[in-house]
């Protein structure tokens, strides 16, 4: 696993030992950031279920102004901090060692909001619905915030039909997919004006 582009390009990142996390492959990460690149410079980035921090670190390397990493595994937190030190990107990062719902609540109390939110919850653990609901109610995201959800390719996300979010784009890979979401009012107005 490595940083693909930007200030920390080509630096090798540590990954968490064992099977508790599932690092996004370099190829999938490159595809994702090719899509996001126009919106990354100067952005505020929230990396939920951060694992070893590869996605948030890629965003910082490519010019995000800051990134908040949220992870509650102690092994993964050490890995994130080591990777931030190794890439010299720690000055623009905040690492929260707690569960995602507690972190969203804390960020809401701090009146934080983000341009881009990335979620990569453990597959088949069922965290998607409650996490997106918490985001929608928190004020941490705005109508123009891009939310990217990484899930197993067979996850149909049926709950989204009755949620505050709408899928505006999907990118399919061999075993997983990225769903690009926006709050429904913003997505509907874009369709009308687009």
Long-range contacts (C-beta under 8 A, 24 or more apart in sequence): 1-26, 1-52, 1-54, 2-26, 3-54, 3-57, 3-58, 3-61, 3-87, 4-29, 4-30, 4-33, 4-58, 5-33, 5-58, 5-61, 5-62, 6-58, 6-60, 6-61, 6-62, 6-63, 7-60, 7-61, 7-63, 7-87, 7-88, 7-89, 8-57, 8-60, 8-61, 8-87, 8-88, 8-89, 9-61, 11-86, 11-87, 13-52, 13-53, 13-54, 13-57, 13-83, 13-86, 13-87, 14-52, 14-79, 14-82, 14-83, 14-86, 15-51, 15-52, 15-54, 15-79, 16-51, 16-52, 16-73, 16-75, 16-76, 16-79, 17-75, 18-75, 20-73, 20-75, 20-76, 21-51, 21-52, 21-73, 21-76, 22-51, 22-120, 22-122, 22-123, 23-51, 23-52, 23-54, 24-54, 24-55, 24-120, 24-150, 28-173, 28-176, 28-178, 29-54, 29-55, 29-58, 31-171, 31-173, 32-148, 32-171, 32-178, 33-58, 33-59, 33-62, 35-169, 35-171, 35-180, 36-116, 36-146, 36-148, 37-62, 39-115, 39-116, 39-146, 40-64, 40-116, 43-114, 43-115, 43-116, 44-112, 44-113, 44-114, 44-115, 44-116, 45-114, 45-115, 45-116, 45-117, 45-118, 46-70, 46-107, 46-114, 46-116, 46-117, 46-118, 46-140, 47-118, 48-100, 48-103, 48-104, 48-117, 48-118, 48-119, 48-120, 48-121, 48-131, 49-100, 49-119, 49-120, 49-121, 49-122, 49-127, 50-76, 50-80, 50-95, 51-76, 51-79, 51-120, 52-76, 52-79, 52-80, 52-83, 53-79, 53-80, 53-83, 53-84, 54-83, 55-118, 55-120, 56-93, 56-118, 57-83, 57-84, 57-87, 57-89, 59-116, 59-118, 60-87, 60-89, 60-92, 60-93, 61-87, 61-89, 64-92, 64-116, 65-92, 66-92, 66-93, 66-94, 67-92, 67-93, 67-94, 68-93, 68-94, 68-95, 68-96, 68-103, 68-107, 68-112, 68-114, 69-93, 69-94, 69-95, 69-96, 70-96, 70-98, 70-100, 70-103, 71-95, 71-96, 71-97, 72-97, 72-98, 72-99, 72-100, 100-127, 100-131, 100-134, 101-130, 101-131, 101-134, 104-131, 104-134, 104-135, 104-138, 104-140, 105-134, 105-138, 107-138, 107-140, 108-138, 108-139, 108-140, 111-139, 112-140, 113-139, 113-140, 113-141, 113-142, 113-145, 114-140, 114-141, 114-145, 115-144, 115-145, 115-146, 116-145, 116-146, 116-147, 116-148, 117-141, 117-145, 117-146, 117-147, 117-148, 118-148, 118-150, 119-147, 119-148, 119-149, 119-150, 120-149, 120-150, 121-151, 123-151, 123-152, 123-155, 123-176, 124-152, 128-155, 128-157, 128-159, 129-159, 129-163, 132-160, 132-163, 132-164, 132-165, 132-181, 133-163, 133-164, 136-163, 136-164, 136-165, 136-183, 141-183, 143-182, 143-183, 143-185, 143-186, 144-182, 144-186, 145-182, 145-183, 146-180, 146-181, 146-182, 147-180, 147-181, 147-182, 148-178, 148-179, 148-180, 148-181, 149-178, 149-179, 149-181, 150-176, 150-177, 150-178, 150-179, 151-176, 151-177, 151-179, 152-176, 152-177, 153-177
